[in-house]
Amino acid sequence: MINVIIVEDDPMVAKFNRHYLEQMDGFRYTGCAASVEEANLLLASQKVDLILLDIYMPKSNGLQLLSFLREQGSTVDVIVISAASDNVSIRNALQHGAVDYLIKPFEFARFQAALTTYRENHLLMRHRENLNQEQLDKLVRHRGETEKTPVAVSTAPVLPKGLSESTLDNIWEIIHSLSQDSFSTDDISTKAPISRISVRKYLMYLTEIGALSMEISYGAIGRPVYMYRVMPEGHTGESPNI
């Protein structure tokens, strides 16, 4: 198994990245850090093969962490996942050995391709003392393709079929506008421009990714009512998308 940590200061983005990672065979999520300082503690306390690294973070940024690791002789692999799309950041990351670079927002297919290629190359380098020319060409070709086109940009995050980013943002804003701690589907549907059934789908999705918790409450006539609460990670108020 390839041990992976996520270095990302936005808790909802970190949840998305973990959700994506856990859909990939051969990878083990071993922790999350919201800052460079926390990342260094994780790296010092466990074996890490791969870092999914954000750039924009409080105090020290991800590129400073990457530079520090290389100065210390660390060979841990890094895939940058960041909103930074400027040439300087991209070049800096690649020159310090980032094996791939994804610009937010991105599609799951791009994430999947990055992790699949990394897994293949990781296993190849780990289990072979010598490479033939074909194997080496494959490694070098991927590196060259990454430097030329480090990202596959998407206009929207991956969402289940039938859900849209704009409506998700709207639902999330409504949730944070409520004065009560817990709320029902009806509390949201009265304010949302979509049907109650559609609202329920969005609330279930937010529950599945850990942005909300859900419990069943039974009224006087025994009819179950689904009640939701915002999880601690969701109290930033930011919409839970990449």
C-alpha positions in Angstrom: 0.0 0.0 0.0 1.1 3.6 -0.8 0.8 5.7 2.4 -0.6 9.2 1.6 -1.1 12.3 3.7 -3.2 15.3 2.6 -1.8 18.8 3.3 -4.7 21.2 2.8 -6.0 24.0 5.0 -9.6 24.0 3.7 -11.4 21.2 5.6 -14.0 20.6 3.0 -11.5 20.3 0.2 -9.5 18.0 2.3 -12.6 15.8 2.7 -13.1 15.8 -1.1 -9.5 14.8 -1.7 -9.7 12.0 0.9 -13.0 10.8 -0.6 -11.4 10.7 -4.0 -8.3 9.0 -2.6 -10.3 6.3 -0.9 -11.8 5.3 -4.2 -8.3 4.4 -5.5 -6.9 0.9 -5.0 -3.4 0.6 -3.6 -3.5 3.8 -1.5 -3.8 4.2 2.2 -4.9 7.5 3.7 -2.8 8.1 6.8 -3.5 11.6 7.9 -4.3 15.2 7.1 -2.4 18.4 7.9 -3.9 22.0 7.7 -0.5 23.6 7.8 3.2 23.1 7.0 3.9 22.7 10.7 1.3 19.9 11.1 2.7 18.3 7.9 6.2 18.2 9.3 4.8 16.5 12.5 3.1 13.8 10.4 6.1 13.2 8.3 8.3 12.8 11.4 5.9 10.3 13.0 5.1 7.9 10.2 6.2 6.5 6.9 4.8 8.6 4.0 5.2 7.7 0.4 3.1 10.5 -1.2 1.8 14.0 -0.2 -1.2 15.6 -1.8 0.0 19.1 -1.3 -1.9 22.5 -1.5 0.2 25.6 -2.0 -1.9 28.4 -0.4 -1.9 28.0 3.3 -1.4 30.2 6.4 2.1 31.2 7.3 4.4 28.9 5.3 3.0 27.7 1.9 3.2 24.3 0.3 6.1 25.2 -2.0 8.2 26.2 1.0 7.5 22.7 2.5 8.4 21.0 -0.8 11.7 23.0 -1.0 12.5 22.2 2.7 11.9 18.5 2.1 14.3 18.4 -0.8 17.0 20.4 1.1 16.7 17.8 3.9 17.2 15.0 1.3 13.6 13.7 1.6 12.5 11.6 -1.4 8.8 11.6 -0.5 6.8 12.1 -3.6 4.4 15.0 -4.0 1.4 15.7 -6.2 0.4 19.4 -6.0 -3.3 20.1 -5.9 -3.8 23.8 -5.8 -5.6 26.8 -7.2 -2.2 28.3 -8.1 -2.0 28.4 -11.8 0.8 30.8 -12.4 3.9 29.7 -14.3 6.2 30.5 -11.3 4.4 28.2 -8.9 4.1 25.4 -11.5 7.7 25.6 -12.5 8.9 25.8 -8.9 6.9 22.7 -7.9 8.1 20.7 -10.9 11.7 21.7 -10.4 11.5 20.5 -6.8 10.3 17.1 -7.9 6.5 17.2 -7.9 5.4 14.2 -9.9 2.1 15.9 -11.0 0.2 19.1 -10.7 -3.6 19.5 -10.6 -5.2 22.9 -10.7 -8.5 23.4 -8.8 -11.2 22.8 -9.9 -10.5 19.5 -11.5 -12.5 16.4 -12.5 -12.2 13.1 -10.7 -11.0 11.5 -14.0 -7.9 13.8 -13.8 -7.2 12.9 -10.2 -7.7 9.2 -11.0 -5.3 9.4 -13.9 -2.6 11.1 -11.8 -2.9 8.5 -9.0 -3.0 5.6 -11.4 0.1 6.7 -13.2 1.9 7.4 -9.9 1.0 4.0 -8.6 2.3 2.3 -11.8 5.6 4.2 -11.7 6.0 3.8 -7.9 5.6 0.0 -8.2 8.0 -0.1 -11.2 10.7 1.8 -9.4 10.2 -0.1 -6.1 10.4 -3.6 -7.5 13.0 -3.3 -10.2 16.7 -2.7 -9.7 17.1 -2.0 -13.4 14.8 -0.6 -16.1 14.8 -1.4 -19.8 14.5 1.4 -22.3 10.8 1.0 -22.8 10.1 1.3 -19.1 12.4 4.3 -18.7 10.8 6.0 -21.8 7.4 5.6 -20.1 8.6 7.3 -16.9 10.4 10.1 -18.8 7.4 10.6 -21.2 5.1 11.1 -18.3 7.4 13.6 -16.7 7.6 15.5 -19.9 3.9 15.5 -20.4 3.4 16.8 -16.9 5.8 19.7 -17.4 4.1 20.7 -20.7 0.5 20.3 -19.6 0.4 19.9 -15.8 -3.3 20.0 -15.5 -6.6 19.2 -17.0 -8.9 22.1 -16.0 -12.6 21.6 -15.3 -15.2 24.2 -14.8 -16.9 22.2 -12.0 -16.1 19.6 -9.3 -17.2 16.1 -9.6 -20.8 15.7 -8.3 -23.2 12.8 -8.5 -25.4 12.7 -11.6 -28.3 15.2 -11.4 -26.5 17.6 -8.9 -25.0 20.9 -10.0 -22.3 23.1 -8.4 -24.4 26.3 -8.5 -27.4 24.6 -6.7 -25.0 23.0 -4.2 -23.6 26.5 -3.4 -27.1 27.9 -3.1 -28.2 25.1 -0.7 -25.0 25.6 1.4 -25.7 29.3 1.7 -29.3 28.6 2.8 -28.0 26.2 5.4 -25.7 28.8 6.9 -28.4 31.4 6.9 -30.5 29.4 9.3 -30.7 30.5 12.9 -31.3 27.0 14.3 -28.7 24.4 15.0 -30.6 21.6 13.3 -32.9 21.7 10.3 -35.1 19.5 8.2 -35.5 19.1 4.4 -38.6 21.3 4.6 -36.6 24.1 6.3 -34.4 24.2 3.2 -37.0 23.6 0.5 -39.0 26.6 1.6 -36.1 28.8 0.7 -34.6 26.9 -2.2 -35.7 27.3 -5.9 -35.9 23.5 -6.4 -38.3 20.7 -5.3 -38.3 19.1 -1.9 -37.1 15.8 -3.4 -34.2 17.6 -5.1 -33.3 19.3 -1.8 -33.2 15.9 -0.1 -30.7 14.7 -2.7 -28.3 17.6 -2.0 -28.7 17.1 1.8 -28.0 13.4 1.4 -24.9 14.1 -0.7 -23.6 16.6 2.0 -24.2 14.0 4.6 -22.3 11.3 2.6 -19.2 13.6 2.3 -19.3 14.4 6.0 -20.4 18.1 5.7 -23.6 17.3 7.6 -24.7 14.8 10.1 -28.2 13.3 10.0 -30.5 11.7 12.6 -34.1 10.6 12.4 -36.7 12.3 14.7 -40.2 10.9 15.1 -43.1 13.3 15.5 -46.4 12.8 17.4 -47.9 10.7 14.7 -44.8 8.6 14.2 -43.8 10.1 10.9 -40.0 10.1 10.6 -38.3 13.5 10.1 -34.7 13.7 8.9 -32.9 16.3 10.9 -29.5 17.6 9.8 -26.6 19.5 11.5 -23.5 21.1 10.1 -20.4 19.2 11.1 -17.6 21.1 12.7 -15.6 21.1 9.4 -18.5 22.8 7.7 -18.6 25.8 9.9 -16.1 27.7 7.7 -19.2 28.8 5.7 -17.4 27.9 2.5 -19.2 25.8 -0.1 -18.1 22.1 0.1 -16.7 21.9 -3.4 -13.2 21.8 -4.9 
